[in-house]
Amino acid sequence: MALTSALFTGLSGLNAQSARLDVIGNNVANVNTTAFKSSRMLFESLFSQNLGFGTSPSDIRGGVNPTQIGNGVGIAGIQRDFSASSFNGTGDLRDLAIDGSGFFLVESGGANFYTRAGAFRPDSNDNLSTISGEKLLGYAVDDDFNILTGQLVPINIPVGKQSIAEATSNIALVGNLNKDGDLPTQGSIINILGTATAGLSTTGGAFIDSTTLLTAVEDPDLPGSGTSAFSVGQTISLRGTNGASRGGTDLPDEELLIEAGTTVQDFMDFLATSIGIQSTGSANPDGNTPGVTVDNTTGTITIVGNIGEVNDLDIANGDIELLDTDGTSLGAPFVTDKTASADGESVRTTIVGYDSLGAEVTANITMVLDSTPDAGPVWRYFIDSEDDAGEGMALTTGTLQFDNNGQPDPDNAEISLTIDRSDSGADPLLSWTIQLQSDRGTTTSLAASPSSMVGLTIDGLPPGTLESFAAGEDGVIFGRFSNGAVKTMGQVVLANFTNPAGLIDEGGNLFSTGPNSGPASITAPGTLGTGVLVSGALEQSNVDLGEEFTQMILTSTGYSASSRVIRTADELMQQLLVLGR
């Protein structure tokens, strides 16, 4: 019956227009959903009822077209529009948007999903996650903050929990060394005596020598008595705080425990290391060799210091003190007599670096004008550190050649030294390279007074805690630490599909691969057409309300027209029934 077909044709129109309104309603409802992609419904005609297939033309008559009556409308498909939308700047660097066609890769329950919504926040385990809990996947970093490509893992950013420190390895030395300064003539000379006029003797009456036991040194206050000045268990203390000094700077407090086998040589070695006298391999200009020696013909112990005014030593009576076994002071066991002061153009600076645990390590660099040959000025450096765990604080000495323009010799423009950090918990060997030429500046030797010098740390960091993070266009996440360091914390990856419209919407802004989407191509942002990341922004919905309202009007019109077909068919059927009465 023809009217029945019209009824079902109209019904197909109602169903199709109703489904289209569902799609439009979903688009409008998600107009403010982050990174939402709108959809559109396309219609197709249903199979037709064929009343005739038509005929082809002949010599006597024309051709006849097929005679077909359509049976309504059906849903051809629903297409999702994955075109990019505008970005909403949030100012929060944790928010990410994709300027391109890629998708973030997230994981939940062992399954991978894909999303364009980048409002990621750390969860309780510091993994970056979506608002519904899916973990953002990417590349992690190793202990040296190098990106480990190849294996996808949840990106972990432990803000407030991760701390780092870095050992210093490079120091820049910047300044000018006055080549017109006075050349040195001598180092400090300080004699250690038993009295103001006599040296030290043994309990047997002879003058001491380097092999004499300290317990065999006679008490200078009791000459000829054979009474020892020292006993086992006592301590000789060099008092540096407000006492012994070098170049006006206090020396560190040091102590020597007197044992049964402690000799005068042990005492002299103790003085040399405590004071920081460095052997240069040659004598000072006055012929005296730096170090501590004893004259076995007079019993006098002589301290000869290094050249340069800033190396001048001052050790007064009382700066060397004898402590009893219980720590009480027994007074000054020696008399000191300074007979010469160190001279020569010199300058000193203190540099501060860090060991592998971030602890501060200081070292003193002293520069002394050594000579001014035709090739250019020559300066001698002395480097010492109280933070060195070895014997004494002296580290190294050597010479530096400058040319006739006051520039350091390129082949001799670095000083290498190693500081012993044993028993500190840090890497026991802290190696520094002191650069006279660097991007921080140059150390020159020109005729400019006074000499000045400063040591600038090029690298190394004290302990610092991760404070914040942000991602770059290439997906690399950089973390900022409280000590000013910026380190790579990981890298966000993006997925790309041959046919993104073939993805299956799983709800919650998540998609999964579908039969017609093709497999995901995982790569770093900026490659394979995935697009780049924009930090501090979120992608908006690409729903066009004007377009949706227009389609809503057309859908409403189509629905009304289909309902009118049903009504008209019903009226005709009623008239037909009247004829049968």
C-alpha positions in Angstrom: 0.0 0.0 0.0 1.6 3.3 -1.1 0.5 5.3 1.9 2.2 2.9 4.2 5.5 3.5 2.5 5.0 7.3 2.9 4.5 6.7 6.6 7.7 4.8 7.0 9.6 7.3 4.8 8.5 10.1 7.0 9.5 8.1 10.1 13.0 7.6 8.7 13.2 11.4 8.3 12.1 11.9 12.0 14.7 9.4 13.2 17.5 10.9 11.1 16.7 14.5 12.1 16.4 13.4 15.7 19.8 11.8 15.6 21.2 14.9 14.0 19.8 17.0 16.8 21.6 14.7 19.2 24.9 15.5 17.5 24.2 19.2 17.5 23.1 19.1 21.1 26.4 17.4 22.1 28.4 20.0 20.2 26.6 22.9 21.8 26.9 21.3 25.3 30.7 21.0 24.9 31.3 24.5 23.6 33.5 25.1 26.7 35.1 21.7 27.0 38.9 21.8 26.8 40.1 20.6 23.4 36.7 19.3 22.4 36.3 18.3 18.7 32.9 18.9 17.2 31.1 16.3 15.0 28.7 16.5 12.1 26.2 14.0 10.8 25.9 13.2 7.1 22.7 11.7 5.6 22.2 9.2 2.8 19.1 8.1 0.9 17.9 4.6 1.6 17.5 2.0 -1.1 14.9 2.7 -3.7 11.8 0.7 -4.9 12.5 0.0 -8.5 9.3 0.2 -10.8 11.5 0.0 -13.8 15.1 0.0 -14.8 14.5 2.1 -17.9 15.4 1.3 -21.5 18.1 2.4 -23.9 17.4 4.6 -27.0 16.6 2.9 -30.3 16.2 4.0 -33.9 12.6 4.8 -33.5 12.3 6.0 -29.9 14.3 7.6 -27.1 15.6 6.0 -24.0 13.6 5.7 -20.7 15.1 6.5 -17.3 14.7 4.2 -14.4 11.5 4.5 -12.4 12.4 4.5 -8.7 10.6 5.6 -5.5 12.9 6.3 -2.5 12.2 4.7 0.9 13.5 7.5 3.1 16.8 8.8 4.6 19.5 7.1 6.7 22.6 8.1 8.6 25.6 7.9 6.3 28.0 8.6 9.1 29.2 11.0 11.8 32.5 12.8 11.1 34.6 14.4 13.8 36.3 17.6 13.0 39.9 17.5 14.3 40.9 20.9 13.1 42.9 23.0 15.5 41.1 25.5 17.7 42.4 28.7 19.4 44.3 28.7 22.7 43.3 30.1 26.0 46.3 31.5 27.9 46.2 30.3 31.5 49.5 31.6 32.7 50.1 28.3 34.4 53.2 26.7 32.8 51.9 23.2 33.8 49.1 23.6 31.2 50.0 22.4 27.7 48.4 22.8 24.3 49.4 21.3 20.9 49.8 23.6 18.0 49.4 20.8 15.4 47.7 17.5 14.8 49.3 15.4 17.5 47.8 13.9 20.7 49.2 13.5 24.2 49.8 9.8 25.1 48.3 8.9 28.5 48.0 5.6 30.3 45.4 4.1 32.7 45.0 0.6 33.9 47.7 -0.6 31.5 45.9 0.7 28.5 47.0 3.7 26.3 44.7 6.5 25.4 45.2 9.7 23.5 44.0 13.2 24.3 44.4 16.9 23.3 43.4 18.2 26.7 46.7 19.3 28.4 45.6 20.3 32.0 48.2 18.1 33.6 48.9 18.2 37.3 51.2 16.0 39.6 49.4 13.3 41.5 50.5 12.2 45.0 53.3 10.2 43.4 54.5 13.2 41.4 53.3 11.7 38.1 51.8 14.2 35.7 48.2 13.2 35.2 45.0 14.3 33.6 42.2 15.7 35.7 40.6 12.2 35.6 43.8 10.4 36.6 45.4 9.1 33.4 49.2 9.4 33.6 51.1 11.4 30.9 53.7 9.3 29.2 57.0 10.4 27.8 60.7 10.0 28.2 62.5 10.0 31.5 66.1 11.2 32.3 69.1 9.5 33.8 71.1 10.6 36.8 72.9 13.1 34.7 69.6 14.6 33.4 70.1 13.2 29.9 66.8 12.2 28.1 66.4 8.4 27.8 64.6 8.0 24.5 63.0 4.7 23.4 61.1 3.7 26.6 57.8 5.4 27.5 57.2 5.9 31.2 55.0 8.2 33.3 56.6 11.6 33.5 57.5 12.2 37.1 58.2 15.7 38.4 59.0 15.6 42.1 58.5 19.3 42.9 59.7 20.1 46.4 61.2 16.6 46.8 64.1 16.4 44.5 67.4 18.1 45.5 70.6 18.3 43.5 74.1 19.6 44.0 77.0 19.8 41.6 80.8 19.8 42.1 82.7 22.8 40.8 85.2 22.0 38.1 86.0 25.4 36.5 87.0 28.7 38.0 87.5 31.9 36.0 90.3 34.2 37.3 89.8 37.8 36.3 91.9 40.8 37.1 95.2 42.5 36.4 98.6 41.8 37.9 100.8 44.9 38.2 103.9 44.1 36.2 105.6 47.4 37.5 105.4 46.2 41.2 108.5 45.5 43.3 110.3 42.3 42.6 110.6 40.1 45.7 113.9 39.9 47.5 113.1 37.6 50.4 110.5 35.6 52.3 109.7 35.9 56.0 112.3 34.5 58.4 111.3 33.6 61.9 113.6 31.9 64.4 112.3 29.7 67.2 114.5 29.7 70.2 114.6 28.5 73.8 115.3 31.9 75.2 115.7 35.4 73.7 119.4 34.7 73.2 119.8 31.0 72.9 118.6 28.0 70.9 117.2 24.7 72.2 119.3 22.0 73.9 118.8 18.4 74.7 118.6 17.1 78.3 122.1 15.8 77.7 123.5 19.3 77.1 124.0 19.2 73.3 122.1 21.4 70.8 119.1 19.7 69.2 119.0 18.4 65.7 116.2 17.0 63.5 116.3 13.5 65.1 116.1 14.7 68.7 113.0 13.4 70.5 110.8 16.2 71.8 110.8 14.5 75.1 114.6 14.9 75.1 114.4 18.7 74.6 115.5 20.4 77.8 113.3 23.0 79.5 114.8 26.4 78.5 113.7 27.8 81.9 115.8 25.2 83.7 119.1 25.2 81.8 121.6 22.5 82.8 119.0 20.6 84.9 118.3 17.9 82.4 114.6 18.4 82.8 112.5 17.7 79.7 110.3 20.5 78.3 107.8 18.1 76.9 106.0 14.9 78.1 104.2 12.2 76.2 100.5 13.1 75.9 101.0 16.8 75.9 100.0 18.9 72.8 101.8 21.7 71.0 99.2 24.1 69.6 99.7 26.7 66.9 97.1 29.3 67.7 95.9 30.9 64.4 92.7 32.6 65.6 93.8 36.1 66.7 97.3 34.8 66.7 99.7 33.5 64.0 98.9 35.0 60.6 100.1 35.1 57.0 99.6 38.3 55.1 97.3 39.6 57.8 95.0 36.6 57.6 94.7 34.2 60.5 96.2 30.8 60.1 94.0 27.8 61.1 94.4 26.4 64.6 96.5 23.2 64.5 97.7 20.8 67.1 100.6 18.3 67.4 100.2 15.4 69.9 103.5 14.5 71.5 104.1 10.8 71.5 107.1 8.8 72.6 108.6 8.8 69.1 107.8 12.4 68.1 111.0 14.2 66.9 112.0 17.7 66.2 111.6 16.9 62.5 108.0 16.0 63.2 107.5 19.4 64.9 109.1 21.2 61.9 106.9 19.3 59.5 104.0 20.3 61.6 104.9 23.9 61.4 105.5 23.8 57.6 102.2 22.2 56.9 100.2 24.3 59.4 101.6 27.5 58.0 101.2 26.4 54.4 104.8 26.9 53.2 105.2 25.6 49.7 108.4 24.2 48.2 109.2 26.0 44.9 112.1 23.8 44.0 114.5 26.7 44.4 115.7 29.2 46.9 114.2 32.6 47.5 116.1 35.6 46.0 118.1 36.0 49.3 119.3 32.4 49.0 117.1 31.0 51.8 115.0 28.0 50.8 111.3 28.1 51.9 110.6 25.5 54.7 111.5 24.8 58.3 115.0 23.7 59.3 117.1 23.4 62.5 120.7 24.5 63.0 122.4 21.8 65.1 125.2 24.2 65.9 122.9 26.7 67.6 119.8 24.7 68.4 117.7 27.3 66.4 114.7 26.3 64.4 114.2 28.6 61.4 111.0 29.2 59.4 111.6 30.6 55.9 108.3 31.6 54.2 107.5 32.1 50.6 108.0 35.4 48.7 105.4 38.1 48.3 104.0 40.6 50.8 100.7 38.6 51.2 102.8 35.6 52.2 104.5 37.5 55.1 104.3 35.5 58.3 103.7 36.7 61.8 104.2 34.3 64.7 104.5 36.1 68.1 105.5 34.7 71.4 102.5 32.8 72.8 101.2 31.8 69.3 102.8 28.5 69.9 101.4 27.1 73.1 101.9 23.9 75.1 98.8 22.1 76.5 98.9 19.6 79.2 97.3 16.2 78.9 94.0 17.7 80.3 94.1 20.6 77.9 95.2 23.2 80.3 97.7 25.7 79.1 101.3 25.4 80.2 102.4 28.6 78.5 104.7 29.3 75.6 107.5 26.7 75.2 109.4 28.8 72.7 110.6 32.3 72.0 110.0 33.6 68.4 112.2 36.1 66.7 111.3 37.6 63.3 114.4 38.7 61.4 112.9 39.4 57.9 109.6 40.2 56.3 108.4 38.9 53.0 108.3 41.4 50.2 107.4 41.7 46.5 104.3 42.7 44.5 101.6 40.2 45.3 97.8 39.8 45.6 95.5 37.2 47.0 91.9 36.2 46.4 89.7 33.5 47.9 87.6 31.4 45.6 84.5 29.4 46.6 83.3 26.3 44.9 81.3 23.2 45.8 82.0 19.5 46.2 79.8 16.7 44.9 77.4 17.1 47.8 77.2 20.8 47.5 79.3 21.7 50.5 81.3 24.9 50.1 85.0 24.5 49.5 87.3 27.5 49.7 90.8 28.0 48.3 93.2 30.9 48.4 95.1 31.9 45.3 98.2 34.1 45.8 100.0 35.7 42.8 103.6 37.0 43.3 105.6 38.9 40.7 108.5 36.5 40.0 110.5 38.2 37.3 110.2 40.5 34.2 112.3 38.9 31.4 112.2 40.2 27.8 109.6 37.5 27.0 107.1 39.1 29.4 106.2 39.2 33.1 106.4 35.9 35.0 104.2 35.4 38.1 104.3 32.6 40.7 101.1 31.3 42.1 100.6 29.7 45.4 97.3 27.9 46.1 96.1 26.5 49.5 92.9 25.4 51.1 91.9 24.7 54.7 89.2 22.4 53.3 91.8 19.9 51.9 91.9 16.7 53.9 95.5 16.0 53.1 98.6 16.9 55.1 98.5 20.7 55.5 96.6 23.2 53.4 99.2 23.8 50.7 98.0 22.5 47.3 100.2 23.6 44.5 102.6 26.3 43.2 104.0 27.1 39.8 104.7 30.0 37.4 102.6 31.7 34.7 104.1 33.4 31.7 102.6 36.5 30.2 103.5 38.0 26.8 104.7 41.5 26.0 101.1 42.6 25.7 100.3 41.5 29.2 98.2 38.5 28.0 98.6 35.0 29.4 100.5 32.5 27.3 97.7 30.4 25.7 99.7 27.2 26.4 100.0 28.2 30.1 96.6 29.8 30.8 95.2 27.2 33.1 96.0 25.9 36.6 94.9 22.4 37.5 94.6 21.4 41.2 93.0 18.6 43.2 91.4 19.1 46.6 91.2 16.0 48.9 87.7 15.7 50.2 88.2 12.3 52.0 86.0 11.6 55.0 83.5 14.2 53.9 81.1 11.8 52.2 81.6 13.6 48.9 83.7 12.4 46.0 87.2 12.3 47.6 88.9 13.9 44.6 87.6 17.4 43.7 89.4 18.6 40.6 89.4 22.3 39.6 90.7 24.0 36.5 91.4 27.7 37.1 91.2 29.6 33.8 93.1 32.8 33.1 91.1 33.3 29.9 87.4 32.6 29.7 84.1 34.1 28.7 84.0 35.7 32.2 87.2 37.7 31.5 90.9 37.5 31.4 93.8 37.9 33.9 96.3 40.3 32.4 99.7 41.6 33.6 99.8 45.3 32.7 101.4 48.3 34.4 98.4 49.2 36.5 98.5 49.5 40.3 97.4 48.0 42.5 97.2 44.4 41.5 93.6 43.0 41.7 92.1 39.6 41.1 88.9 37.8 41.7 87.9 34.2 41.2 84.5 33.6 39.6 82.9 30.2 39.8 81.8 29.0 36.4 80.0 25.9 37.4 79.1 23.9 40.5 76.0 24.3 42.7 75.1 24.2 46.3 72.1 22.0 47.3 68.9 23.1 45.7 65.3 21.8 45.7 63.0 21.5 42.6 60.6 24.5 42.7 58.8 24.6 39.4 58.8 23.2 35.8 57.7 24.1 32.3 57.8 22.4 28.9 59.4 23.8 25.7 58.1 23.6 22.2 60.0 20.3 21.7 58.3 18.8 24.8 61.5 18.9 26.9 60.5 19.6 30.5 62.9 21.9 32.4 62.8 22.0 36.2 64.0 25.1 38.1 65.8 24.5 41.4 66.1 26.8 44.4 69.9 27.1 43.8 69.2 28.6 40.3 69.9 25.4 38.4 67.7 24.5 35.4 67.7 20.8 34.6 66.0 18.6 32.1 63.3 16.5 33.9 61.8 14.6 31.0 60.2 15.0 27.6 56.6 14.9 26.5 55.9 12.8 23.4 53.1 13.1 20.9 51.1 10.6 18.9 50.1 11.1 15.3 47.6 9.1 13.2 47.1 8.6 9.5 43.3 9.1 10.0 42.5 10.7 13.4 38.8 10.8 12.5 39.0 7.0 12.9 39.7 7.2 16.6 37.1 6.0 19.0 35.8 8.5 21.6 36.1 6.9 25.0 34.7 9.9 26.9 36.6 12.1 29.3 38.5 13.8 26.4 40.1 10.4 25.7 40.4 8.5 22.5 41.6 5.0 21.6 42.8 3.6 18.3 40.1 2.3 16.0 40.1 0.0 13.0 40.3 2.9 10.6 42.6 5.2 12.6 45.8 3.4 11.8 48.4 2.8 14.5 49.9 5.6 16.6 53.2 7.1 15.5 55.0 8.2 18.7 57.6 10.9 18.3 58.9 14.1 19.9 56.9 17.3 19.3 57.9 19.2 16.2 58.6 16.1 14.1 56.5 14.0 11.7 53.8 16.7 11.6 52.7 16.3 15.2 53.1 20.0 16.0 54.8 21.8 18.8 53.8 22.4 22.4 52.6 25.7 23.8 53.2 26.0 27.6 50.8 28.0 29.8 47.8 27.5 27.5 44.9 25.1 26.9 43.2 24.4 23.6 39.6 25.5 23.4 36.7 23.7 21.9 36.4 24.1 18.1 32.5 24.2 18.2 31.2 27.1 16.0 27.9 28.1 17.8 26.7 30.1 14.7 27.1 27.0 12.5 25.4 24.8 15.1 22.4 27.1 15.5 22.0 27.3 11.8 22.1 23.5 11.5 19.7 23.3 14.4 17.2 25.4 12.4 17.6 23.2 9.4 17.2 20.1 11.5 14.1 21.5 13.1 12.7 22.3 9.7 13.5 18.8 8.4 11.9 17.2 11.4 8.7 19.3 11.0 8.6 18.5 7.3 8.9 14.7 7.9 6.2 14.9 10.5 4.0 16.7 8.0 4.5 13.8 5.5 3.2 11.3 8.2 0.3 13.6 9.0 -0.7 13.9 5.3 -0.4 10.2 4.8 -2.7 9.6 7.8 -5.3 12.0 6.5 -5.4 10.2 3.1 -5.8 6.9 4.8 -8.7 8.3 6.8 -10.4 9.5 3.6 -9.9 6.0 2.1 -11.6 4.4 5.1 -14.6 6.7 4.7 -15.2 5.4 1.2 -15.5 1.9 2.6 -18.5 2.8 4.9 
